[in-house]
Amino acid sequence: MHAVVVGGGVIGLSVAWRALERGLDVTVVDPEPASQASHASAGMLPPANELLYKQQDLLRLYLASRARYPSFVAELEEVSGHSAGFRHDGLLDVAFDDESLAGLDSLRMFLASVGVSVDPLTAEECRREEPRLAPTVRGGLRAPQDGAVNPRDLMTALTAALAARGGRLVRERAVEVLTGAHGVTGVRLDSGTPLAADRVVLAAGCWTHRLTGLPRGVVPEIRPVKGQILRLRSPRPYLRRATRALADGWSVYLVPRHDGELVVGATYEERGYDTAVTVAGLSELLGKVDRVLPGAGDLHLAEAGVGLRPAAPDDLPVLGTTSVPGLILATGHSRIGVQLTPVTADAISELLLTGQLPKVAEPFTPARFAA
Ligand SMILES: Cc1cc2nc3c(=O)[nH]c(=O)nc-3n(C[C@H](O)[C@H](O)[C@H](O)COP(=O)(O)OP(=O)(O)OC[C@H]3O[C@@H](n4cnc5c(N)ncnc54)[C@H](O)[C@@H]3O)c2cc1C
């Protein structure tokens, strides 16, 4: 069976690699792989967050992905020969006001109820863990087994694994899904060339619904949610571990890399396909850094970037078959796509191979939009 995956972000590349591992013949189509939301992303991998409190199905999917991360990365690094920049040596959540501190306590109880234990920390302990935190820190949590991945390294490793397993990468845009009497037959490329396939997986982020050739409503609209994000640089790692700070109703995450990069993210803006880096975006992020890490003024600004998170109408992932036989969607991961990469890759490759979506992914099929 030949599968074409449209889109080479973390989702498309990981689906393709996992499908190749299971013996499928796979081609990824993308004019500029690893360039969009996944390139911008910070790659935070927290144990869970408040978004999941009331969403049992999403929580199950999330925890399944978290459990898979270490083995997914180990296998990927072995096949590709590249580091995926994965760290699970601990993650901190720190609060700078009473309300945020109470929020962290609720988060701790919620995590305990789903079997994830985190350690509560006093203000003093937070500062011992991260001496550069402002003295105004009120307390926090330490998740000893969580952390972050570098999405750029992850995609380098995925691209190498794809090649190592005989996958093809076509650097062109897919413009049309081709169908026949029995379902999909392939895609048409920008150049006009058809590319035949028995299965087509659309993983083109917030452009997924823009391919032509399909009846209206088969692919739900995947809207872009803009995120501005900074990459700062210091000679040595500025923090010991990935940290999320909360204060006055806002949050900011700070992800240190071994090479001295410190990622600061991110804004969350509904502005269509606009990708401008704005004064407002920069000052929002820098203001938060100043509050949390008052000594960070000496760091260099290495990059100010933007990514468009792919969000479905209900802000949940869209995974599975559609009403067009052979057409599969893997998108809509919004702000947690890097976290959901292993579970998505395994679920969609299982679907390609067996025709069955694993139970944990069933609540996310596109069928929920049919009504
Ligand atoms: C600023 C920011 C910070 C984030 N931080 C985190 C985080 O800390 N943790 C986390 O888990 N998630 C985070 N996210 C979310 C995460 O990055 C996304 O959910 C994830 O990257 C989505 O991956 P994707 O492959 O679906 O989309 P994308 O990475 O956008 O990839 C889509 C790909 O499709 C290609 N494409 C588009 N149209 C076509 C076409 N017609 N033909 C062929 N190819 C096409 C594009 O070139 C692109 O390569 C963040 C996002 C942003 C923007």
The ligand as a Tripos MOL2 file, in Angstrom:
@<TRIPOS>MOLECULE
LIG
   53    58     1     0     0
SMALL
NO_CHARGES

@<TRIPOS>ATOM
      1 C1          4.6730   29.6780   19.1990 C.3       1 LIG1
      2 C2          4.2290   28.2630   19.3930 C.ar      1 LIG1
      3 C3          4.6300   27.5530   20.5140 C.ar      1 LIG1
      4 C4          4.2110   26.2330   20.7030 C.ar      1 LIG1
      5 N1          4.6510   25.5620   21.8050 N.ar      1 LIG1
      6 C5          4.2660   24.2700   21.9720 C.ar      1 LIG1
      7 C6          4.7580   23.5140   23.0650 C.ar      1 LIG1
      8 O1          5.5350   24.0180   23.8890 O.2       1 LIG1
      9 N2          4.3630   22.2110   23.1950 N.ar      1 LIG1
     10 C7          3.5030   21.6420   22.2830 C.ar      1 LIG1
     11 O2          3.1750   20.4620   22.4230 O.2       1 LIG1
     12 N3          3.0270   22.3350   21.2290 N.ar      1 LIG1
     13 C8          3.3840   23.6300   21.0610 C.ar      1 LIG1
     14 N4          2.9060   24.3410   19.9980 N.ar      1 LIG1
     15 C9          1.9290   23.7020   19.1030 C.3       1 LIG1
     16 C10         2.6100   22.8040   18.0810 C.3       1 LIG1
     17 O3          3.7190   23.4800   17.5530 O.3       1 LIG1
     18 C11         1.6260   22.4290   16.9600 C.3       1 LIG1
     19 O4          0.4770   21.8380   17.5070 O.3       1 LIG1
     20 C12         2.2760   21.4430   16.0020 C.3       1 LIG1
     21 O5          3.5380   21.9100   15.5880 O.3       1 LIG1
     22 C13         1.4000   21.2040   14.7870 C.3       1 LIG1
     23 O6          2.1420   20.4240   13.8970 O.3       1 LIG1
     24 P1          1.6220   20.1380   12.4180 P.3       1 LIG1
     25 O7          2.5930   19.2230   11.8070 O.co2     1 LIG1
     26 O8          0.1900   19.7230   12.4780 O.co2     1 LIG1
     27 O9          1.6000   21.5790   11.7150 O.3       1 LIG1
     28 P2          2.7850   22.4560   11.0870 P.3       1 LIG1
     29 O10         4.0200   22.3690   11.8670 O.co2     1 LIG1
     30 O11         2.2020   23.8040   10.8320 O.co2     1 LIG1
     31 O12         3.0830   21.7220    9.7210 O.3       1 LIG1
     32 C14         2.2080   21.7640    8.6270 C.3       1 LIG1
     33 C15         3.0470   21.5050    7.3840 C.3       1 LIG1
     34 O13         2.1690   21.3970    6.2580 O.3       1 LIG1
     35 C16         2.8140   21.9930    5.1500 C.3       1 LIG1
     36 N5          1.7830   22.3260    4.1610 N.ar      1 LIG1
     37 C17         0.8290   23.2710    4.2330 C.ar      1 LIG1
     38 N6          0.0610   23.2510    3.1280 N.ar      1 LIG1
     39 C18         0.5630   22.2620    2.3380 C.ar      1 LIG1
     40 C19         0.1990   21.7580    1.0580 C.ar      1 LIG1
     41 N7         -0.8310   22.2650    0.3690 N.pl3     1 LIG1
     42 N8          0.9310   20.7630    0.5050 N.ar      1 LIG1
     43 C20         1.9870   20.2190    1.2150 C.ar      1 LIG1
     44 N9          2.3490   20.6630    2.4410 N.ar      1 LIG1
     45 C21         1.6480   21.6740    2.9940 C.ar      1 LIG1
     46 C22         3.5590   23.1890    5.7310 C.3       1 LIG1
     47 O14         4.6300   23.5850    4.8870 O.3       1 LIG1
     48 C23         4.0220   22.6340    7.0780 C.3       1 LIG1
     49 O15         5.3390   22.1090    6.9920 O.3       1 LIG1
     50 C24         3.3430   25.6380   19.7570 C.ar      1 LIG1
     51 C25         2.9590   26.3370   18.6290 C.ar      1 LIG1
     52 C26         3.4010   27.6290   18.4230 C.ar      1 LIG1
     53 C27         3.0050   28.3630   17.1740 C.3       1 LIG1
@<TRIPOS>BOND
     1     1     2 1
     2     2     3 ar
     3     2    52 ar
     4     3     4 ar
     5     4     5 ar
     6     4    50 ar
     7     5     6 ar
     8     6     7 ar
     9     6    13 1
    10     7     8 2
    11     7     9 ar
    12     9    10 ar
    13    10    11 2
    14    10    12 ar
    15    12    13 ar
    16    13    14 ar
    17    14    15 1
    18    14    50 ar
    19    15    16 1
    20    16    17 1
    21    16    18 1
    22    18    19 1
    23    18    20 1
    24    20    21 1
    25    20    22 1
    26    22    23 1
    27    23    24 1
    28    24    25 2
    29    24    26 1
    30    24    27 1
    31    27    28 1
    32    28    29 2
    33    28    30 1
    34    28    31 1
    35    31    32 1
    36    32    33 1
    37    33    34 1
    38    33    48 1
    39    34    35 1
    40    35    36 1
    41    35    46 1
    42    36    37 ar
    43    36    45 ar
    44    37    38 ar
    45    38    39 ar
    46    39    40 ar
    47    39    45 ar
    48    40    41 1
    49    40    42 ar
    50    42    43 ar
    51    43    44 ar
    52    44    45 ar
    53    46    47 1
    54    46    48 1
    55    48    49 1
    56    50    51 ar
    57    51    52 ar
    58    52    53 1
@<TRIPOS>SUBSTRUCTURE
     1 LIG1         1 GROUP 0 **** ****
